[in-house]
Amino acid sequence: MPMAYNNLIFTADDDEDDRLLLQQAFQQQSPGCQLVFFADGDELLSALTNTPPHELPRLIILDLNMPRMSGFEVLKRLKAHPRLRVIPVVIMTTSSRPEDISLSYQSGSSSFVTKPASYDRLLELVQITRQYWFETVTVYSEF
């Protein structure tokens, strides 16, 4: 059975400035996408486990460096959860370390992106993200 074809994206990032820039970039490049922000992984996991299956996000954007619980731990828990493991997770972080990239993919992320240094590059990244995850990839659920 196909997942709901919503335009909902859950995003966990502890940096308020990064959340604001991402919100602005999506409003400019992909106004049909609705972002819901969480300041850390605990908030994200709590929201996801309390969300009915038909209202789950189409995509999760996850930072690696957050307080209380790292993005790696959040990813591990997401991929261990039977209902949440089908949601694609894009890691968007300041790291470009090969070991972080490798561990992210080994842990089940769908994509890894280093946060861009310029707003123009962020706009480009948002456009590519929307085109790939909302126009190209079809996600199916077992539920």
C-alpha positions in Angstrom: 0.0 0.0 0.0 1.5 3.4 -1.0 2.4 5.9 1.8 0.4 9.1 1.8 1.8 11.4 -0.9 2.1 14.4 1.4 4.7 17.1 1.2 5.6 16.9 4.8 9.3 17.0 5.9 10.4 16.5 9.6 13.7 18.1 10.3 15.8 17.7 13.5 18.6 20.3 13.9 19.6 22.1 17.1 20.9 25.2 15.4 18.1 27.8 15.2 19.9 29.8 12.4 20.2 26.6 10.3 16.5 25.9 10.8 15.5 29.4 9.7 17.7 29.3 6.6 16.4 25.9 5.6 12.8 27.1 6.1 13.5 30.2 4.0 15.1 28.1 1.3 12.2 25.7 1.1 9.7 28.5 1.0 11.6 30.0 -1.9 12.4 26.9 -3.9 9.7 24.4 -2.9 6.8 26.3 -1.4 4.6 23.2 -1.5 6.7 21.4 1.0 5.8 21.7 4.7 8.6 21.6 7.2 8.2 20.7 10.8 11.2 21.4 13.0 12.5 19.7 16.1 15.4 21.0 18.2 16.8 17.5 18.9 16.4 13.8 18.2 14.3 13.1 21.2 11.6 15.5 20.1 11.7 14.1 16.6 11.4 10.5 17.7 8.6 11.4 20.1 6.6 13.1 17.4 7.1 10.3 14.9 6.0 7.6 17.3 2.9 9.6 18.1 2.0 10.3 14.5 -0.6 8.1 12.7 0.8 6.1 9.8 -1.1 8.2 7.2 0.4 11.4 8.5 4.0 10.4 8.6 6.4 12.7 6.8 7.6 11.9 3.3 11.2 12.7 4.3 13.3 13.3 7.4 16.3 15.7 7.3 18.6 15.0 10.2 21.6 16.8 11.7 24.3 14.6 13.2 25.6 16.9 15.9 22.7 17.5 18.4 22.5 17.6 22.2 21.0 14.7 24.2 21.1 12.2 21.3 23.4 12.2 18.2 22.0 12.0 14.8 23.6 8.6 14.5 21.6 7.3 17.5 18.4 8.9 16.1 19.0 7.2 12.7 19.7 3.8 14.4 16.4 4.1 16.3 14.4 5.1 13.2 15.8 2.2 11.2 15.0 -0.2 14.0 11.4 0.9 14.2 9.1 -1.2 12.0 6.8 1.7 11.1 9.4 4.4 10.7 12.2 2.5 8.9 10.6 3.1 5.5 10.9 6.9 5.7 13.9 8.2 3.8 16.5 10.1 5.9 18.8 12.7 4.5 21.7 13.5 6.8 22.4 17.3 6.5 25.3 18.2 8.7 28.5 20.4 8.9 30.7 17.3 8.7 32.4 16.1 5.6 34.5 13.5 7.3 34.6 10.2 5.3 33.9 8.2 8.5 30.7 10.1 9.2 29.6 9.7 5.6 30.3 5.9 5.7 28.7 5.4 9.1 25.6 7.3 7.9 25.1 5.1 5.0 25.9 1.9 7.0 23.2 3.1 9.5 20.6 3.4 6.9 20.5 7.0 5.7 19.3 7.5 2.2 21.6 10.5 1.5 24.4 12.5 3.1 24.8 16.2 2.4 27.3 18.6 4.0 25.6 21.9 4.9 26.5 24.4 2.2 28.5 27.5 3.1 26.3 29.8 1.0 22.6 30.5 0.8 22.7 30.1 -3.0 24.1 26.6 -2.6 21.4 25.9 0.0 18.7 27.0 -2.5 20.2 24.6 -5.1 20.3 21.8 -2.6 16.7 22.3 -1.6 15.6 22.2 -5.3 17.6 19.0 -5.9 16.1 17.4 -2.7 12.6 18.3 -3.7 13.1 17.0 -7.3 14.6 13.8 -6.2 12.6 12.8 -3.1 9.2 14.3 -4.2 9.2 13.9 -8.0 11.4 10.9 -8.7 11.3 8.4 -5.7 8.2 6.5 -4.9 8.1 5.3 -1.3 6.1 2.3 -0.3 5.1 1.2 3.1 4.2 -2.3 4.5 1.3 -0.8 6.4 
